[in-house]
Amino acid sequence: MLIELRGVTKVYHVGGEDVHALAGVDLDIDLHEYVAIMGPSGSGKSTLMNMVGCLDTPSGGSYKLNGVEIRDCDDDELARIRNKEIGFVFQTFNLLARADALHNVELPLVYNGTSPQERRRRAVESLTAVGLADRMHHRPNELSGGQRQRVAIARALVNRPSIILADEPTGNLDSRTGEEIMGALEKVYEQGNTIILVTHEEDIAKHARRVVRLHDGLIAEDRRTR
């Protein structure tokens, strides 16, 4: 099992009060699944995404990623797991404005010490896979919103992670461009990646094979769609 959550809780202390963002979540996600996590604002979906992405740790319960108990990891181990196991795609793209597409995609490989020649080869491979072979020397301000999100997907792929975690990946795009990005993610899934998609849009969630709905920090529905 790739992801195992058992009784996961998350409590934030805000203004002297305890806010229970997750109230005891049980969830399994296997290799090569395509899962959409949905729910209204305040349902816990962003907290769950941060937990799965090792950007946050549980207040209680167990989260195992590839058999590793995340709560037992120190900050260095968590950083290594994020770099090696998880590719992030954000709504806001999170690209370096002064760097071209090729350098933006290379960045995760810089952090893990990959040689310059291998970094370049893999970044070119990732950009080609998302249809941007002819845009790799363009900076973000020279690219459309859809092209920028494709660069972000290429960056997420370059480390060959276990999981692609996409947080509202079409949120800043028009509907036509959003469908193009979902098509790009479909190809990523078909190549064998596990995709976890956080969205509040039903037409985006329909691309997934399984939909998990949260309400008040608990799973209200977990169903396969095809």
N, C-alpha and C positions, 0 to 999 in steps of 0.2 A: 504494500500500500504506500502510495506517495505521500498523502496527507492524512493524518489521523488526529482529530480533535475530540477530546472527551471531557465533558463538563466544563468547558472553557468559559471563564468569567473575566470581565474587565470592569474595574471600578475606577473612576476618575474622581479626584477631590477638587471640587469647584466651589469657590466662595464659602468654604466651611461645610459644604454638603457633599454627600457621596452620590455620584451619578453612575448608575449601573448600565453601562453601554452594552455589555454582553452578559446574559443571565444564566448561562449553562448550555453551551452549544456543543452538540455532538455532530460531527461531520466527517465523512470519508470521501476522499477524491483519489482515484487511481490514475496511473499513467495513461496518457492519451485520452483524457476526458476533455470535454468542452463544456464548461459550466458557467452559467450566468447567475450572479448574485444580485437579487433585487430587493427593494423595500423602500418605504417612504423615508423622508428626512428624519433622522433620529432613531431609525430602526436598528442601527448597529452595523450596517453593511460596510461603511468606511473603516470602522474599528476592526471588523473581521478581516477586511483586506489588509490592513496594517499588520494584523497578527499573522496571517498566512505569509505575508511578505517579509516577516522578521524585522519589521520596522518598529514593532512594539511586542511586549511579552505579556502573557496572561497574568491576571491577579490570582487566578485559581484554575485548577484543572490541568489537563495535559495536552500539549501540541507536539506531535512528532512529525518531522519532515524527513522522508527517507530513513525512518527508524531512529533518527536523532531527536532526543528530548530537548526542545528549544529552551526551556527554562533553565537548563543546566549549562547553557553556553554563555561565555563571557562576550564582551563587546567585540573583541577581535574575531572570535569564532562566528559571531552573528554577521559581521561585515564580510567574512570569507564566504559564508553561506549565501548571503544576498548577491555577492559578485558571481559566484559559481553556479548557483542553483536557480536563480530567479531573474527573469528579464522583465523590466518595468516599462509600461507604456502609459503615459499620463495624458490627461485632457489638455494640459498646457504645453505639451511637447518637451519642455525642459531641455532645449538645445542651447549650446553656447553660440551667442550671436556673432562673434568674431571668427569662429572656426567654420570651415567648409563641412559639407556633409560627411566626407571621408573621415576627417578628424573627429567629428562628433561620434561617429560609429566606432572609431578606434578606442575611445576613452575607457570603456570597461577593461580592455586588454592592457592599457597602460597601467592601470591599477594593480593588475595581477602579474605584471612582470613579463608579459609575452614579448618576444623579440620584435623590433621594428618591422622586419621583413614579413614575419608571420602576421603581425597586426594588420599590415596593409593588405595582405592577401585575403585575410578573413573579412576585413571590412568591405573590400571590393566584392567579395562573394555575397555578403549579406545585402549590400545595396543592389546588386544585380538581381537577387532573389525577390526584391520588392519592386523591381522595375525602374530603378533609378541609376542604371549604369551610365547614363548620359548626363547626370546631374551631380555627380559626386564631388565636383570642385565648386559647386555653388554654395553660398552662405544661406542661412535661413531666410534672410530678408529678400533673397532672390528666388525663393521657392513659394509655391502656393501652400495654403493650409494643409491640403491633402498630401502634398509632397513632403512637407515637414513632418507630418505624422508617419509617413512611410519611412523617413529617416529614423524616427524614434523606434519604429518596429524593427528596422535593420539593426539598430543599436541593441535592442532587447535580445535579438537573435545571436549576436556575434560571439557570445560566450557559450553558445549551445546549451542553454539552461534546461532544467527539468520542467520549469513552469514559465509561461508568459502570463504576467499579471497586468491586465489592462483596465485602468480606472477611467470610466467615462471616455473612451478613446475617440468618440465622435462628438463630444459635447461642444466643441468649438467650431464644428464644421457644418456646412449646409447639408441637407438631406442627401443630395446626389453624391457629394464627396464622401459623406458618411458611409453610404452603401459601398463605395469603392474601397474604403478602408476595411470594412467588414469582409469584402471579397479577399483583400490581402491577408487578413487574419485567417480566413477559411483555408487559404493555401498553406499558411503556417501550420494549421491543425492537420491538414492532409499529409504534411511532411513528417508527422509523428509527435508534434509538441502537445503538451497539456496546456490548455488555455482556461484561465479564470477571468471572467469578464464582469466588472461591476458596472451596473447601469440602472437608470430609472426608466428607460425607454423600452416599451414592449416590443417595438419593431426591431430594436437592436438585439434584445434578448432572444428573439426567435431564431437567430443564427446559431445559438448554442444547442447542444444535445440534451441538456439538463438544466432546469431552472430551480434555484434555491431562493425562497422568499423569506425574508426576516421581518419580524414585527416585535417591537419592544425587547430587542436583544435575544430573541429566541427564534428558532426555525419554525415558521408557520406552515411551510409547504416545501417539499422536495420531490420533484417529479421529472421523469425523463420525457422528452418531447419527441424523440425519434430514435 
